Amino acid sequence: MGNTWAIFKREMRAYFISPMAYALYVIFLLLSGYFFTVGISYYAHYSVMAMQAQQYGGLPPFTETVFRNLFGDVSIVLLLMVPLLTMRLFAEEKKMGTMELLLTYPIRDIEVVLGKFFAALAVIGLMLVLTFTYPLLAQYVAGDQMEYGVALSGYLGLFLEMAAFIAVGIFLSSTTENQIVAGVISFGALLLIWAVGWGEELVSGAIGKILAQLSLLNHFEDFSKGVIDTGHVAYYILFCVFFIFMTLRVLDSNKWRG
Amino acid sequence: MITVENLTKTYGQVRALDKVSFQVEEGEVLGFLGPNGAGKTTAMRIITGFMPPTKGRVTVGGLDVEKDNLAVRRLIGYLPENSPLYWDMDVQGYLHFVSEVKGVPRKDRARKVREVMEEVAVTDVRNRTVGKLSKGYKQRVGLAQALLNDPPVLILDEPTVGLDPKQIIEIRELIKSMAGKRTIILSTHILPEVSMVCQRVIIINKGQIAAVDTPGNLTERLQTSRQMEVIVRAPEKDLEQKLRALPGVKGIQISHHENGVLTVVVDSEKGKDLRPAVAQTLVGAGWELYGLRAIEMSLEEIFIQLVTEE
């Protein structure tokens, strides 16, 4: 545990020594701020129209509409950003040779992997925390219509989804010593896993159901509606465990191959 | 302290180590000699527990490297080739991190880091970024991280490669000063380095042990001739004639000349130092003698001899 903490601190320092983390934060906040502003403006626009013409039949719930779209957009932005964060985690150590030292210290491989995993997760987590300003702003605009429960459930889903993204990124970073390659394949893999459910309706029967179940996107849907289903939580956790396990296998096989 | 039994490592079809066995006593400094690709690094990586052997067994301090991997790693300080460090960290921060993962108790960390920095003389650069240090300083920081948990065993892979002569001497002195207190295995290309630092040498070639001995014995055994370099202003033909006439001279080669000054390599029989005789001859002939020195054989040359002898 102490060792995981040591690795975690080193990785955090590495992220914040370089301009990397700051650049990501700035771009992320710009984009998400833009999406939020557009989302809330559209809602305001519709609510004016709805008041003028009663036949619209009332408005959809505020929080669900605004934040569901926001979380969807944000998760796409993060899908692009997570590989940038994770690609260096093992590839850089392999390239620089520091891996050899790290793996000869009295420390378990799992401690190394978890330290790196939680460091990347903390960087993303902090990004999400910074966006807590949006619900507060929304309350200022929409008053009681802002339901914090729904927003928090969405945040939880987003956080779990990011953990899954990071697990994939770390795994792929461990397979190569080239950071760019690690980044590109992570990006491709994430897009595929994220969108694999799109084929659900075209592929009939069991395969379609399996595809739908695999999709990161499908499991996220309920969270953004304010529903926390333990099944979905378990899906994300298992997903992470699986890829962390795979990372350990890769580290092990690297040792054998030298 | 370290026993290696029948160590074999294969990478696919390539046999990097082939049934290598040896022992290292406590407090001994052992040199690994061998050309690139001989298997030195592979052997060191197996001893440190970085990679498992294909066959064979290694124990360090009585513990099996494969079974008690973590325990063995606590006994070893390791400096891989080219000292790979985290270039983005400052020296002190880096050493602090290493002390943490090496399990130095929290209350001792600051003191331990300070002591080690003193020992390898990097205190004056402690706030500099590792990546911006000179090669010599990086090597010392590498040594510092190896020393952090006070390991009884040190494994150093080419600790002096790429350093300037002054730095080489400093690192050697540092290693020598630790002899007796720690068991040390170091690898190198350079024979004089081994004779200066190590008590015993293992020569590895193509994954097998070619020779094990003290540096002195090894040099004696492997040198079939002595060489000296002479720098003299003399007519080429006369010089050759006179030198060849000396008893004990096996051959001469003129390697370089510039404005009538010749650089000549003289081969003589083993065990005979012809320097006084050569000097007398040259001066007696009235030639200007600019230099005369014995050439120490490099490992590579000895190696070529060792291999061609067989």
Interface residues (C-beta under 8 A of the other chain):
Chain A: G2 N3 A6 I7 K9 R10 R13 A14 I17 S18 M96 G97 T98 M99 E100 L101 L102 L103 T104 Y105 P106 I107 R108 K255 W256 R257 G258
Chain B: K9 Y11 A16 T42 R45 T48 G49 F50 M51 P52 L70 A71 R73 R74 I76 Y78 P80 E81 N82 P84 L85 Y86 W87 D88 M89 G93 F97 V98 E100 V101 K102 G103 Q145 N149
